[in-house]
Amino acid sequence: MAGQSYLSIYAKSFNWAGFFLPKKTYSKCSALYDFCRVADNIADSNETIELKKIKFLDFQNNFNNKKFDDPIIKNMWQLINEFDIPMKVIHDLLDGINSDIQQSIKLHKKKDLLLYSYRVAGTVGLMMAKILRVNKKNSLKSAIDLGIAMQLTNISRDVVEDLNFGRSYIDLNFEEIRSTIELSESYYENSFYSIKEIPFAFRFAILVARRVYKKIGYKILKKKNLENYKKSGKIYVTSIEKIIETFYSVYDLIKLFLINKSDNDIQHNHSLIREEINLDERI
């Protein structure tokens, strides 16, 4: 996936936010992450394309055939059964990761960017919401939005690194980077109000993860031009900044209590994705 993968960056943000989750729930979320990480690591390894394709196919077959002597696969199937995770969502995720196993990648259209972001990250957001006992369909759509927003953030910050690996998800110019950050903002916004449908015990952790990840986009925009962007190296959220964003998340939690926004007011930007994927079959 893009640069330092979405999953590795997401793990750092979620590990911070996971402090606010019940231990048992955090353990289940970690089992989902472990499954995604194994698949992702195959695609991002330094091995030849041919060998990666073979290993990825073996992993898919082992998963589909329920090879339970692999604890990663066994734990994933337990999640599928316990939380009624649709198989199509997992196949979407694997399709997205598999699409990175090629010599060079060039996405030309906004539709391609959003489809890729849904597959490798929107699916993870959706599955995470299932584990957090979210049942309302509009809220599950918002979980997809949060995953897409995070992936767009990740792509925006790793353009140079991705190009070094032959991957061009967006063009290397600051206007394109800025535009992608602005696109991510619309998905972050759509993810916010439905967080109140998450059981209260889990709500604050998601608000924190969302805040911490959004901060990366703000730091990218502060670079103002491509030269500064290139000089900055890896853009990340410091521990002090994470603490500050955690305090801001308390404000978000209060805001959720005070503002009542109906489902009809949330316009999910899924039209391009729906041209290829029936999301109603996934949620």
Secondary structure, DSSP 4 states (H G I P E B T S, - for coil): --SS-HHHHHHHHHHHHGGGS-HHHHHHHHHHHHHHHHHHHHHHSSS-HHHHHHHHHHHHHHHHTT-TTSHHHHHHHHHHHHHT--HHHHHHHHHHHHTT-SS-EE--SHHHHHHHHIIIIIHHHHHHHHHTT---HHHHHHHHHHHHHHHHHHHHH-HHHHHHTTEESS-SSHHHHHHHHHHHHHHHHHHHGGGGGS-HHHHHHHHHHHHHHHHHHHHHHTT-SHHHHHHH-S----HHHHHHHHHHHHHHHHHHHH----GGG-----HHHHTT--GGGT-
